[in-house]
Each structure stands twice: as structure tokens, then as C-alpha cells.
Amino acid sequence: MNVTYDFKGQAVLVTGAASGMGLSTARAFAKAGAAVTLADVNEAALRQAVDDITAAGGKVIGVVCDVADEAQVATMVARTVTTFGRLDAAFNNAGIQIPASEIADQSIEDYDLVSAINQRGVWACMKHELAQMRKQGSGAIVNCSSIGGLTGRAMIAAYHGTKHGVIGLTRSAALEYATRGVRVNAVCPGTIDTPMVSSMLEKGMLAMDDLLRDLPMKRLGRGEEIADAVLWLCSSGSSFVTGQALAIDGGFTVY
């Protein structure tokens, strides 16, 4: 079943847009007619993503941005508004994983790094996106949490902590802006076929047999399936939805 959306005349921002779920979502927004800012810390991959979407007929720009640096985030949002005149939707997707470790053995450097990108980075993005959307009186934000924001898992507590934090930020922001035309939601992807998951499998942080055993659908998710959910949450089809954390996990959290 093909789901279609119309985002013509709208400006959208996607972080972590050079690969994985971010790239799939940026492509989907561009295909639906939106003008899209792709932001990523990986300049070479970002340039390739922009070239690919442009070649397919999309209207996009690329902005190199480390979301852990608020000044860079402010510049990213400002450039989007300067280029496209407004900001209608944002997918705050940038995130990292750190090496698996018991809490007692984890370094403060690893904890600070994952927190700075996964949680503070979402806060910084929302801060500057909401400032623009507040002026407009309209907008939709989707933050990328994880099933790790809904559950616990041994050996990656710091990562899960950041993803729980994203849901808290989402719900609080949704309440602040519920009467001002701005909706804020989160997606909680399960195990999706992305470069991050491939890397975790290669490093032994995940095992495919274990993943499939615990997945009712017995397959990994696709980036396009996350993109479909993000576009729905940014569309008029979800106009009465805010403050929600939507699990897209093949049934994993049903157990």
C-alpha cells in the first residue's frame, strides 16, 4: 500500500539526514513536495544525500551541523528560515550509540557524549525550531526516541536514558505549545535496518538471531516505514495528536 502526502509549499528540517532513517525521511518529504534542509555532521555523506535528492527533483539544501553545539543548531534553523521563508516541520533524528558497558565500568566521557547528542541535541533543536514556529503560530515537530525510551536494556543504560529523556522533552513541549498551533510528538523505532544497527551487529552489540526471536514480525524495520510515520505526524491527518510516543517496532513492545 502506497501512502502519499502533500507538503507542497512547506519547509522541513531533518537532522541526522545523511543516512538511515533521517535520509529516508528527507527523501519522503522531498518527494511529497516539501523544501527540505538536510543537516548532518558528516559533510561528505551529506553532500551525496543532497545531490541524490536534488537529482530526483527535490528542493533541498544541506547544512553541516553538530547538534551538540547549540550555536550550530541556531545557525541551521536560521539558514532554513532564510532560505525557505519559514519552518513547518522538523524531524530531530540525529543520534549516536556508544560501546556497550555495565554502568559501573562506563566512562563519564561516553556518558557525556551520548547525552550531548541524543538528549541535549534534541532540546537545542526544539528550542530554536519552536522559537520560529511560535512566531508563525503553526508547526509540527517529531523527535526520534527509540524503543529504548520505552524499555530498559542491560549494558546500554546511558543510551536508553537519553531516549527516555527525549520522550519527557516531547511531552513537556507538547503541553507548552498545544494551544499555539504547534504539535510535538516522538517516534520510537525498534530495530531498523540502518548503518547504526549494522555497526552494532558487526561489533557484537546485537545478535540477529536474538533480534528476530524477540520480534513478532520476524524482520527488521525499514527506514521508509519510519519516514511514513514521521510524515503522518507532521500532516493534517494527525491534527489532534500531540505529546505521543509512537512505537514503530514490529510488535516488540507488545510483550
C-alpha positions in Angstrom: 0.0 0.0 0.0 1.4 3.4 -1.0 0.8 6.3 1.3 1.0 9.7 -0.2 1.2 13.1 1.4 1.2 16.7 0.0 3.8 19.0 1.6 4.0 21.5 -1.2 4.8 25.0 0.0 6.1 23.7 3.3 9.7 23.9 4.7 11.0 20.9 6.6 14.2 20.3 8.6 15.7 16.9 9.2 18.8 16.2 11.4 20.9 13.1 11.0 19.8 13.3 7.4 22.8 11.8 5.6 21.9 8.2 6.2 19.5 5.8 7.7 16.1 6.9 9.0 16.9 10.6 8.5 17.8 10.1 4.8 14.7 8.0 4.2 12.6 10.7 5.8 14.3 13.6 4.0 13.6 11.8 0.7 10.0 11.2 1.6 9.4 14.8 2.4 11.1 16.0 -0.8 9.0 13.5 -2.8 5.9 14.9 -1.2 6.8 18.4 -2.4 8.4 19.9 0.7 11.5 22.1 0.6 13.9 20.3 2.9 17.0 21.2 4.9 19.2 18.1 5.4 21.5 18.5 8.4 24.3 16.1 9.4 27.7 16.2 11.0 29.2 14.0 8.1 29.9 16.5 5.4 30.8 14.1 2.6 27.7 11.9 3.2 25.5 15.0 3.5 26.8 16.3 0.1 26.0 13.0 -1.5 22.5 12.9 0.0 21.7 16.4 -1.2 23.0 15.6 -4.7 20.9 12.4 -4.9 17.7 14.1 -3.7 18.3 17.1 -6.0 18.8 14.8 -9.0 15.5 13.1 -8.2 13.8 16.5 -8.5 13.7 17.5 -4.8 14.2 21.0 -3.5 16.8 20.7 -0.7 19.8 22.3 0.9 22.5 20.8 3.1 23.8 22.2 6.4 26.7 20.7 8.3 25.6 20.7 11.9 26.7 19.0 15.2 23.6 19.1 17.3 25.6 19.0 20.4 26.7 22.6 19.6 23.8 25.0 20.2 25.4 27.7 18.1 25.5 25.4 15.1 21.8 24.4 15.7 20.8 28.0 15.8 22.6 28.6 12.5 20.9 25.5 11.0 17.4 26.7 11.8 18.2 30.3 10.8 19.5 29.2 7.4 16.4 27.1 6.9 14.2 30.1 7.5 16.3 32.4 5.5 16.3 30.1 2.5 12.7 28.9 2.6 11.0 31.7 4.5 9.5 29.5 7.2 9.7 26.2 9.1 6.7 24.0 9.0 8.0 20.7 10.3 11.1 19.2 11.8 12.4 15.6 12.4 15.0 15.7 15.2 16.6 12.4 14.3 20.4 12.9 14.9 21.7 10.4 17.5 24.5 8.0 18.3 25.2 4.8 20.2 28.2 4.2 22.5 30.0 1.0 23.3 28.1 -1.5 25.5 29.2 -1.4 29.1 28.0 -2.0 32.6 27.2 1.3 34.3 30.0 0.6 36.9 32.5 0.4 34.0 31.3 3.2 31.8 33.4 6.4 31.3 32.0 9.8 32.0 33.2 10.8 28.6 31.0 8.3 26.8 28.0 9.3 29.0 28.5 13.0 28.3 28.9 12.3 24.6 25.7 10.3 24.1 23.8 12.7 26.3 25.0 15.8 24.5 23.9 14.5 21.1 20.8 12.3 21.9 19.2 14.4 24.5 20.7 17.9 24.7 20.8 18.0 21.0 17.1 17.4 20.7 16.5 20.1 23.4 18.6 22.6 21.4 16.9 21.7 18.1 13.4 22.1 19.7 14.4 25.4 21.3 15.3 27.1 18.0 12.6 25.4 16.0 9.9 26.3 18.5 11.0 29.9 18.6 10.3 30.1 14.8 7.1 28.1 15.0 5.8 30.2 17.8 6.2 33.3 15.6 4.3 31.6 12.8 1.6 30.1 15.1 2.0 26.7 13.4 4.3 23.8 13.0 4.9 20.1 13.8 8.0 18.6 15.4 8.8 14.9 15.6 11.6 13.8 17.9 13.4 10.5 17.4 13.3 8.5 20.6 13.5 4.7 20.5 12.0 1.5 21.9 14.9 2.3 24.3 12.8 5.2 25.5 10.0 2.8 26.5 12.0 -0.2 27.9 15.3 -1.0 29.6 18.2 -3.0 28.3 21.3 -4.2 30.1 24.7 -2.8 29.0 23.4 0.3 27.2 21.7 2.2 30.1 23.2 5.6 29.1 21.7 5.4 25.6 18.3 4.3 27.0 18.4 7.1 29.5 18.8 9.7 26.7 15.9 8.1 24.8 13.6 8.2 27.9 14.7 11.9 28.2 13.6 12.6 24.6 10.1 11.4 25.5 10.0 13.7 28.5 11.1 16.7 26.5 8.5 15.8 23.8 5.6 15.6 26.3 6.5 18.8 28.1 7.0 20.8 24.9 3.6 19.4 23.6 1.9 20.9 26.6 3.6 24.2 26.3 2.5 24.7 22.7 -0.8 22.8 22.5 -2.8 26.0 22.2 -0.4 27.8 19.9 -0.8 25.7 16.7 2.4 23.6 17.3 2.3 19.9 17.8 5.2 17.9 19.2 5.4 14.1 19.1 8.1 11.3 19.1 8.7 8.2 17.2 10.1 5.1 19.0 11.7 3.0 16.3 12.5 -0.6 17.0 15.4 -2.4 15.3 15.6 -0.8 11.9 17.9 -1.8 9.0 20.2 1.2 9.3 24.0 1.8 9.3 23.9 2.1 13.1 22.3 -1.2 13.6 24.6 -2.8 11.0 27.6 -1.5 13.0 26.1 -2.8 16.3 25.7 -6.2 14.7 29.3 -6.2 13.4 30.6 -5.3 16.9 28.6 -7.9 18.6 26.4 -5.4 20.5 23.4 -7.1 18.8 22.8 -10.6 17.5 20.5 -11.1 14.6 19.1 -14.4 15.9 18.2 -12.7 19.2 16.6 -9.8 17.4 14.4 -11.9 15.2 13.4 -14.2 18.2 12.0 -11.2 20.0 10.3 -9.6 17.1 6.7 -10.7 16.4 7.0 -9.7 12.7 10.3 -11.6 12.4 12.1 -9.0 10.4 13.9 -5.7 10.8 12.1 -2.5 10.1 12.9 -0.3 7.1 13.8 3.4 7.1 10.8 4.1 4.8 8.5 2.8 7.5 9.8 5.3 10.0 9.5 8.0 7.3 5.8 7.2 6.7 5.1 7.6 10.4 7.0 10.9 10.6 5.2 12.4 7.6 1.8 11.3 9.1 2.7 13.0 12.4 3.6 16.2 10.5 0.5 16.1 8.3 -3.1 17.3 8.8 -4.0 13.6 9.2 -2.7 13.8 12.8 -4.0 17.2 13.7 -5.4 16.1 17.0 -2.2 14.2 18.0 0.4 15.7 20.3 2.6 14.6 23.1 2.7 11.0 21.9 5.5 8.5 21.7 4.7 6.2 18.8 6.3 2.7 18.9 7.3 1.5 15.4 8.8 -1.8 16.3 7.2 -4.8 14.7 5.4 -5.6 17.9 8.4 -5.8 20.1 7.0 -3.7 23.0 3.7 -5.6 23.0 5.3 -8.4 25.0 
